[in-house]
C-alpha cells in the first residue's frame, strides 16, 4: 500500500507552528475537531463583540491557559458574574469568561482549541476599544431632542418642553442652584454608580406648555428642577405631566 506524503505547504505550516509554540512555552498541540472551521468562525464572532478599555494580557503560556479555562468555567459551571469594571480590562481569565458567556459549557478540547486560536492572534486580537472614563461622551440621551433640531410638525409640545430643559445656560444655572440630587426621589446618581455618573442629571421644566406664551423666557430657578432619568420618565407618563410632589407621594 502506497504512503502519500502530505503537501509541502502543510508540513511547512506545521513546523512553523511547532517553533512558535516552543517560543511561547506551550506544550500540547491544539486538538483538532470535525467542527474546526465552524469553531474558528465562532471564535472570531466572540472577539468582534468584545469591547474593552485596555488589553493587559501577557504573552500566552501554560499558566495562562489555565486562567483562560478557569474564566470559561466561571461563566458556565460556577455561574460567576463578572462586573463591568472587571471586564473593561482584558485579561486571559476574563477573555475565557467572555468565550464561556457566548459559547456555553464546552469540552476541554474545545476550550483548548479556543485558547490556541487566541494564542495565534496574540497580541493582535484587536477587541473594540471603548473610550476611557475621563472622555465619556456628552451626547444627549436617546430620548432627548437637541434644541437645534426642528421637527415641529406633529411634535410641537415635546420639542418646546425639551428646548427649555436642554437650554445649556438655563440648565447650568438650575444645577448650580439646586445641585445634582434628584428633587423627586433624592437620589444622587454618583452615589449609586460611582464617578462615571458624576454630574449626570436631567432638568425638568415645571410649567405646562399651555401656560406659557410665545415670548416666555425660562427662569432657571423658578421653572426648572433637577430630576433623575427614572423620575423624569415617570413625570412625563401623563399629560399634563405629574408634579414633583405627586412623584414623591408615589415613593412614600
RAFEN-V126403 format. One record per helix or strand of 2 or more residues. SS is the DSSP state (hx for helix, st for strand). FROM is the first residue (numbers start at 0). TO is the last residue. If there is no record, write none. Layout:
ss = {SS/SS}
from = {FROM/FROM}
to = {TO/TO}
//
This chain:
ss = {hx/hx/st/st/hx/hx/st/hx/hx/st/hx/hx/hx/hx/hx/st/hx/hx/st/hx/hx}
from = {7/35/50/53/61/83/88/91/107/127/132/155/167/188/194/201/208/219/223/228/243}
to = {23/47/51/54/75/86/89/102/120/128/134/165/177/192/196/204/210/222/226/234/250}
//
